[in-house]
Amino acid sequence: MAVTVGGGASAGAGATLPDWFTSKKKNPSNLIVARWVPIALVGLPVLTLLAIVIYPTIWMFYHAFQDTNMMRLFQHNWSFVGFENFKTVLSSARFGDSVWHLVLYLTFGTGLEVVLAVILALTLYEVVKNSLLRVILLVLIVLPMMLPPSIVGVLWKFMLTPSNGAVNHALLNMGLISTPVEWFNAGVSLWSIIIADVWNWTALPLLIIYSGRVSLPPAVYEAARVDGAGGWMVMRRITLPMLKEVIAIAFIVRFMDAFKFVDLVYVMTSGGPAQTSELPAYIAFQRGIREFAIGEAAAYAIVIFACSAVIITLFLKYLKKVLKAQAIA
Amino acid sequence: MAGITLKNVNKIYPSRYGPVHAVKDFNLEINDGEFVALLGPSGCGKTSTLRMIVGLETISSGEILFDGRRVNELEPRDRNVAMAFETYALYPNFTIAENLSFPLEVRGMGEAERKKKIDKIAQIMRLESILEQKPPMLSGGEQQRVSLGRALIRDPDAFILDEVMSHLDANLKFQMLHDLKILHRELGKTMVYVTHDQMEALALADRIAVMDHALLQQAGTRNEVYREPANRFVADFIGEPPTNFFDMLVRRNGNDVNIVSEDGAISFSPPEKLTKVLATNNIDAVTLGIRPQHLGLSGTDGKSCSLKAEVHINEYLGERSILTLKSGNETFRALVPPYTSAKKGETVKLHYAPEDLMLFDAKTTNLIA
């Protein structure tokens, strides 16, 4: 059927519209679809979220204030203890140590990853001009990130074995050390985890920063060339400042991962020896899943959550301020 | 100060599908202090030519000379040219003052001296009020002024401007055209201006170099490229609305020459000068060009010849009207005063001066003169 709708304001008058458009009678089968499909499409994901995220979160918040452990959980006779769990967490030396470990990990692990990523990404962009070689190198760099962290943990634990691991073997042969390094002794094991983590995850900030560099406008670099700026000057005054936000975002992504960092710790050292390589999330995991001190583990989780939320909020605020100053956001 | 000479300049880009010849045997002499526009459609090689002058692109063969000095191997900074970019290319993390200061800073100029120069340029380019802002906050026109200011500040020998107005709206464009013209007059520096807009080129340049398909088609004054286009392309590209072209045959009758369309519907009488030329050579097929501006409804201003055509469309554009006319198989346009009452189907008499006819060899498309 022909639809002729007159142009402009006169659309209503004299226009012939299809029957289904003007008909007052609604199609009953359409009505069922129209009513239930949106509800189902929105409802199912909401229910799923409720079941696997929101309910457990509320449950966790509730038990953080109870003296729940496995026994009491099964007997349903936990009782309210106020902030007792939080007192336990915040006053324990174990937690204090783990926060210090986290600071070390953030500074030397995450920090090193981002610094390495900046250096590697910019070198890759500025030095390697052959595009095929560039792709090959990128793939090689990204490979470690494609391994599951548990495998990376096993791999590095194996390579760092003090007696005949590959790393000690190589260092001894190169004459850099005279006696094997005890990679899993107290005070060293955290660094072993950091080494494995840097190997595993440097590629992520690298990819973010590399793509940031690729998307910088080439005309600005041509302008700098015509203005007469040399390579270092351009890097220091133009490239790095323009990449500031991208680098910050790369850091935030890895920073957020640090708060839930459990896998390598669990596989490589189990937090040991003598809890010297424990991170907060690992303690929460240990207390809750291994030792069933559910109330205390929940308190740990909430403390970690609160700290990370505060820090990330501050970070994002700073980022927004920077972006606003540049009129991007 | 620098005159720029391009001698047999070629640019060949390698590509997956074989080499692309972007600029072919380009020869042009740009005098010291001259304002030259490189004009052509996109992809004609004008930007490649300009980038070779600046030094952002290597020269495949040929020579570029600044005041007789070969610059092929020099880096952009050693050629002492300044460039303004189509996309402005301001340093986004610098304030406007820092943007202006950067070329001086690179050259190791002291802070006090830099400050003085920035103030002066800011005054010339009307940037005083936005010196502390950052580029993304500015309008296109302001950004372009900063970009020009940054090019100006280091006192270069030549200015290279790449499509600097293509992103400005009409009002700003007129303002910038004016500013640029004044700037050129005051500074007296060599300026090379790349554009695809013939209006900008006509408005600004002392001389226009028209390019198409990697070749320089014509270099000449505004009047030359407008009145005596070297070939059909130049005639078509310069002027708005575009020139009317007719495929015509030359009919010789002793000393008398007539130009007639194949179906005989239209005929033109060429001016005396061309009659003599056509009487002696043996070109039979020509392309005749006449600008819509040169077809009128009245026979004044030396419009001594006429032809008849049927009105097809009458477009009223405010300060003028465009008539689209039909005669035989040919469709063409005439620019007439507004409020012309000619209606569709009406037959009108169009007057023209024979001197305004442009004849091109149908085979080579070159101007017959």
Interface residues (C-beta under 8 A of the other chain):
Chain A: P217 A219 V220 E222 A223 A224 R225 V226 D227 G228 A229 G230 M233 R237 I238 P241 M242 K244 A325 Q326 A327 I328
Chain B: V54 G55 L56 E75 P76 R77 V81 A82 M83 F85 E86 T87 Y88 A89 L90 Y91 P92 N93 F102 P103 V106 R107 K134 P136 M137 R150 R154
